[in-house]
Structures are given as structure tokens and as C-alpha cells.
Amino acid sequence: MRAVAAVLVAALLLFSAAVSSRAEDDTAWRKPRTGLKLLVIDTGRVAMPDAYAWKGGGRTKRLWPILCFLVRHPKGDVLVDAGLHPAFGHGREREYAGWIYPLAKLIFDFPTMRPDQDVGAQLKAMGVEPASLKSVILTHAHVDHVGGVATIPASVPVFVGEGEMAEFKAWNADLNGFHKKDIQTGHAFQTTPWRSAPVLGFDRSWDVFGDGSVVVLEAPGHTPGSQMVLVNLGSRPVLITGDGIYTHRNYEMPAPKGKIFGHRTDWNDPKAMGVILKIRDVHAKHPDVLILASHDWEQVPTLRIAPDLYR
């Protein structure tokens, strides 16, 4: 009887240790940093139908925001995504797009922005010199996320996920959202220095400042090198998803992104859906995490837009 009791006690202790370890793993990523600030920068709009945002969506067109994010850390400022190329704010869309312009116009409405809405102009208006940035981190290199790099001095390093730059070499790069002019800026586009350090269910990560405050997560699916950024503000954690989701509906329903005229939304549909389900899991397990998508038109009215900020 004592032997049975001893076995039961040992099993209980092992179970308790496993639960404790799992709980610890679930919260180990939460490292709030005082002095950390996050600004959401609105760099334009593009009209897109619901059918493109999620499978089964209708024909109703919404004005999608095109957002990028400035993380202000005591050790330096990091820009997450760069929004549109300034050509969109100065009536030079046809010149910028080149041969793809008439074809793209048949499928999509072209993005719009004000002359003073490019990310470089907005940074200066907030008193941040673009040349002073520690780095730019791209969630991916589609035109509406990388174009504004043209307003940032080439001395600032730009980080992209593994395999992203190879997409620009494909014959159909423009059709897939990769415009060669966006990387002909003189910048050194560097691959994110991944480590096998799982965070929030994502296998590889990069701790930008080494203090757990800003952590890049590898999340291929929308593009080969798609990545997300966890920002551990003092008030609450924020997960910047890029185009891992277009709208909160993707992870709440859950539903994959849709297509227009068969146009490929995601580079790899199963992986993209896997990312959506991981975001859904983060939301379920950690409802305090503010999930920030780059194009969620329903979320924008609830956000603090720069120069307002999150701490």
C-alpha cells in the first residue's frame, strides 16, 4: 500500500512540475520594459473587398489602412515596416509602378496617401530624424510595407526574414507584390539573425535589444520571410502581425485570406493558415496581448495613432 502511495505521490509531483514548467514557459516571454514606447503611423489607404480579406467575404470594399510602427527604446528607435513609397503621395504612381501599372489597375485600386504622409516625413514631423534609427524591421517586403524605405537614409540597416529577398528575382515578382525599385535604394538588406528560441509558439526568434523588450518572431506563410514583432510595453504586450492576418476576423472565425480573380494572397496557404491559428492561440491564452494588424480597418478607430502613443 505504501509503495502504491509513493508512486501516486511521485506521479503527482511530476505532474505538478510539468504544469508549473508549462505555466512558466507560457509567461517567460513577458518582460515589460519601462521607457519603451510604441507609435502607430498611418501611411495611407487602399480599397479592397472583403473577399480578399477572408475566404467567403463579400464584394463590399473597405478602405484598408497601411500602418507601420515606431518602437522607441532607450537604446535606440526601431521602425517596423515602412509603408508606401512617397511616389504615391505625389501623383507619380505610374512612374513608380512601371509596366505593371495598367495590369495592376485592372485588378486592384491603387493605394492613396497625402504628400506629407510617407513615413520619413512623419518621423521628421515627430522630431525623429530618419538617419537616427537603429534599424528598420520589415514584417515582409511587399510594396505597401517596404516602399517607405526610400525615405530612410541608406546608412540604416534593414532586416528581412529568410528567403524574402529571393522573391524579387522571380519573373512574376511584381505580380506577387515585390517591386524591384523598392530594394534599389542603397540599403543593406540583412537577414534576421534567428535563434532557436521559441516564443509564443513560434520556433525561432530574435531578441533585438537582448532584454526581451522587442522580439522578432519567424512566421513564414504570407511570404517566405514573413515575421512578426512582439513589443513588451510596460502596460501590456503588443504583437505586430504584419500581414499574418489582414483583419481580426482571420483568427476569430478562423478563416484563411481570400483571393481576387485567383490572385495569390499568400505564398504558402497551409503555412499562412498555421500562422493564423497560432495568432488565434495567442489571443486565447493571452487575451491581454494587443494584436496589431497592418490593414484592419475595423481596428483603426480604436487605436492611438501617432503622435499619440502606447507605453
Steps between C-alpha positions, in 0.01 A plus 500: 500500500783734592669421166181593313470821701862586427444447128189720509685775687789483253260517206323797657830681551602435141164627375526810718851567373387459140207740550726748678758476223235544233358804681849645531564443129172672418606818680878499454465728195325770703777743589348848533747782444461842655585785267375305197255680269307395190356730235259387228565693178226524237655520151198476270202298385413240238148391405459122509197268511413275792557200273872578503517535877344165585370201307128535455500880539274698271555768238475794739811716471667641811768762533785298646754696703869461420674515836857492619634523853773688684645332809682749722747316723751665736776344287362623167196525274384214278256541213280198429396518134527814292168538321465627144756656268470883502406488129145418608472835674620703204301363207789290366340158531532420130867600496569295814308188391629487143372222272279344766288817540224438241475130590485570873232763445279232346512295820558741790429857597836672542589614852463867589689725740543869571821679393612521864394147596809297410679358800812716464297821503297383799810403698645848445171660602525307828857618555661169406777524241476196269881474500493447878304174476677195639339282231196428288335159547271391216219258579535423128604680182177562311468849350278638777748397771840572343437802271562762768856370548579745218449781755751351746877561453692199365718501813209347696501116480183327382418150628288250303407138562680205347419448132327833452752666271496206258139589413621810316685280249191314380363582153161575657633696799283805428189286464572361847550841661882528485610811308873513421518880536427458871833329563708715265550760771860435603397335826665186632207259532609254768347166596355491849752323729272224622557289811322176587320665790123433489275789598119492506496178299736626227815288472762762419543852632738794523527709816590837346634672812586189703256592777181333377332833427489473120498150356464407132316172430547291187160446334532393133178451308381827354847526346807276545660745743197631686563589862318662789617722784419468871533828692497461879365837610475573869120511480440194283663286229436586136529259207553667160386241247576668168288307248491182707137611522317769305225538758409365842238287321780278366584364845158537663299305242765356420526548125783509246547805282306512174591556136408740221479354148713213625778739603723335760458663840749286687824337387413175680135448597551224764781691673302824486203327664737356759608852590137612528431211739806589708376858528161359602678296768684808629170686522335212687781441749608861546199729448698795638721497188404783265506347151583767241441418135624729224170527312212439742252777410274412795784529750631841388229710674597338831874569465716784620652640183828694505592740642294335776675192637493185710729447799 
